[in-house]
C-alpha cells in the first residue's frame, strides 16, 4: 500500500507544502516541511494496520492544520 496526503497552503500568493504524509523511503511517515521545500524531519507512523493510515493523516490535519500553518508562517519570516 502506498499513499500521499499533503497539506498545501496558499500564503501570500505562493503555494507551500506544509505537512505531508506518505510511504516514500519504504515506510509510512509524516514530513514536517520547511519553506525551501525540504523536510525538517520525518516522523514514522507506527500502526499495526496500514489500512487506516490515510484516515489518521486526514484526522490529524483536520485537528491541527491551523497550528501547522502558524508555525510554517513563522518560519517564512
N, C-alpha and C positions, 0 to 999 in steps of 0.2 A: 504494500500500500504506500502511495506517495501523495503528498498534498502540499499546498501553499495557501496560507491565509495571511494577507498583507494589509496593514492599516496604512493607507496613503492619505496624507493631509495636504490640503492646499493652504499654504501660508504665504501671504504677500504675493500671490500670483504664481508661486512655484509649488510643484508637487514633490513631496518628500515621503519616502518610505520611513515610517516612524517605528513600527514594530512588525516583525514578520515571523510567522511560524511556518516551518517546513521540514521536509525529510532529507534535504540535501546533506552531503557529507556522511550519509549512511545511518543517520539516527534522527528521530524527531526532536526538534528543539525550537526555542524562541530566540530570535535575534533582536537585541536592543540596538537600533540603528542610530548612527551618527549623521550629522548634516552632510558630510562629504560622501555618504553612501556606504561606508564601511560599517561593520558591526562592532559595537563596543564589547559585547560578549555574547556567547551562546549559552543559553540555559537549557539543559536537557529536559525533555518532557518525559517523566517516568510514569508509565501507565502499563498495567498488565494487558489491558485491552486496547489495541491500536484503533479500533473502530470508533471510539468516542473522542479521539484527539482533536478532530476538527471542531466538534461541539465545545470542547474545553477551550480551544483557542478563541472561538467566537464569543463565548460567555465572558472570557477574560477581557476581551476588547470592549464588549458592551458595558462592563462594570468599570473599567479603568481607563478608557480612551482619553478622558479629559486630563488625567494625571500624566499619561504618556505624552500628550500634546504639549502641556505646560512645560514639562521637562525638556522636550525637544526644542521648544521656542527659546528657553534659557540658553541652550547650547548654541543656538544660532547667533546669539549676541556676542 
